[in-house]
Amino acid sequence: MGYLPSIVAETTEPLVIEETKYKDFYFDETTGTFTGQIVEGIQALKGWIYFALKIARYRYPIYSWKYGCELETLIGKSYDDEDYLLSETKRTISDALLINPHIKSVEDVAINKDLDKLNITCTVNTKYGDVYVKI
């Protein structure tokens, strides 16, 4: 027998933990500003995806090393093998986005070279629906 009393709760009901929807401030992509309005679900994830792909990983100490994208490592390199470029782009985008538990997968990654510019499109599958992303 210990010095402190032990309490054992006996319940037959299973423990149910409700998952709340993802909430964030609304980011208006057309004006490039936050509106101050709080949105949830797919609208909130769109803003998160936008910033996760735009912020360079490891550059800013205010962000975790898990947050951000490493697409800028592909800049300035000559890739003759387009399959390698596609696989590296898909890997980089997936690494940036799949840390969010509300995002299931990144699919349909497509690359279009326009002289020195690289246009990337993909579909992000979330718990709330699909998001089409153009980088």
C-alpha positions as CSV (number, residue, x, y, z in Angstrom):
1,M,0.0,0.0,0.0
2,G,1.4,3.3,-1.1
3,Y,1.2,6.7,0.6
4,L,-1.1,8.2,-2.0
5,P,-4.5,6.9,-2.7
6,S,-5.0,5.3,-6.1
7,I,-8.2,6.0,-8.1
8,V,-9.2,3.6,-10.7
9,A,-12.1,4.7,-12.9
10,E,-14.2,2.0,-14.4
11,T,-16.1,2.9,-17.5
12,T,-17.6,0.8,-20.2
13,E,-18.0,3.6,-22.7
14,P,-15.3,4.1,-25.3
15,L,-13.4,7.3,-25.3
16,V,-14.4,9.4,-28.3
17,I,-12.1,12.2,-29.4
18,E,-13.7,14.6,-31.9
19,E,-11.4,16.0,-34.5
20,T,-12.0,19.7,-35.2
21,K,-11.7,21.3,-38.6
22,Y,-8.5,23.0,-39.5
23,K,-8.8,26.8,-38.9
24,D,-6.6,29.6,-40.1
25,F,-6.8,33.2,-41.2
26,Y,-8.1,33.8,-44.7
27,F,-5.4,34.7,-47.2
28,D,-6.7,36.5,-50.3
29,E,-4.4,35.5,-53.1
30,T,-5.6,38.2,-55.4
31,T,-4.6,41.0,-53.1
32,G,-1.8,39.2,-51.3
33,T,-3.1,40.1,-47.8
34,F,-4.8,38.5,-44.8
35,T,-8.4,39.7,-44.3
36,G,-8.5,38.9,-40.6
37,Q,-11.4,36.6,-41.2
38,I,-11.0,33.1,-39.7
39,V,-12.0,30.3,-42.1
40,E,-11.9,26.5,-41.7
41,G,-11.6,23.4,-43.8
42,I,-10.4,23.6,-47.4
43,Q,-10.2,27.4,-47.4
44,A,-7.9,27.4,-44.5
45,L,-5.7,24.7,-46.0
46,K,-5.4,26.7,-49.3
47,G,-3.6,29.5,-47.4
48,W,-1.4,27.0,-45.5
49,I,-0.4,25.3,-48.8
50,Y,0.4,28.6,-50.4
51,F,2.8,29.7,-47.7
52,A,4.3,26.2,-47.2
53,L,5.3,26.3,-50.9
54,K,6.4,29.9,-51.0
55,I,8.6,30.0,-47.8
56,A,12.1,28.6,-48.2
57,R,12.9,25.9,-45.8
58,Y,15.8,26.5,-43.3
59,R,16.1,30.2,-44.3
60,Y,14.0,31.9,-41.5
61,P,14.7,30.9,-37.9
62,I,11.1,31.8,-36.9
63,Y,9.8,28.7,-38.8
64,S,10.4,25.1,-37.8
65,W,12.8,23.2,-40.0
66,K,9.9,21.0,-41.0
67,Y,8.0,24.0,-42.5
68,G,8.7,25.4,-46.0
69,C,9.8,24.1,-49.3
70,E,13.1,23.4,-51.0
71,L,12.1,24.2,-54.6
72,E,14.7,26.9,-54.8
73,T,17.4,24.2,-54.7
74,L,16.4,23.3,-58.2
75,I,17.0,26.9,-59.5
76,G,20.0,27.5,-61.6
77,K,20.7,23.8,-62.4
78,S,20.6,22.4,-65.8
79,Y,18.5,19.3,-66.0
80,D,18.7,17.4,-69.2
81,D,16.8,14.4,-67.7
82,E,13.2,15.6,-67.3
83,D,12.2,12.4,-65.4
84,Y,14.8,13.3,-62.7
85,L,13.5,16.9,-62.6
86,L,9.9,15.7,-62.3
87,S,10.7,13.2,-59.5
88,E,12.8,15.8,-57.5
89,T,10.0,18.3,-57.9
90,K,7.3,15.8,-56.7
91,R,9.5,14.8,-53.8
92,T,10.2,18.4,-52.7
93,I,6.5,19.4,-52.9
94,S,5.4,16.2,-51.1
95,D,8.0,16.8,-48.3
96,A,6.7,20.3,-47.8
97,L,3.0,19.5,-47.7
98,L,2.7,16.1,-46.1
99,I,3.8,17.3,-42.7
100,N,0.2,18.7,-42.3
101,P,-2.0,15.9,-41.0
102,H,-5.0,17.2,-43.0
103,I,-3.2,16.6,-46.3
104,K,-3.4,13.0,-47.6
105,S,-1.3,13.1,-50.8
106,V,0.1,15.1,-53.7
107,E,-0.7,13.8,-57.1
108,D,-0.7,14.8,-60.8
109,V,2.5,16.8,-60.6
110,A,3.2,18.3,-64.0
111,I,6.1,20.5,-65.2
112,N,6.1,22.8,-68.1
113,K,9.4,24.4,-69.1
114,D,9.1,27.9,-70.6
115,L,12.6,29.0,-71.5
116,D,14.1,29.7,-68.1
117,K,10.9,29.5,-66.2
118,L,9.5,26.3,-64.7
119,N,5.7,26.1,-64.3
120,I,4.5,23.4,-61.8
121,T,1.0,22.2,-61.3
122,C,-0.3,19.5,-58.9
123,T,-3.4,18.3,-57.1
124,V,-3.3,18.2,-53.3
125,N,-5.7,15.7,-51.8
126,T,-6.9,16.8,-48.4
127,K,-9.5,15.5,-45.9
128,Y,-11.9,18.2,-47.1
129,G,-11.4,17.8,-50.9
130,D,-8.9,18.4,-53.6
131,V,-6.9,21.6,-54.2
132,Y,-5.4,22.5,-57.5
133,V,-2.1,24.2,-57.1
134,K,-0.1,26.2,-59.6
135,I,3.4,27.3,-58.7
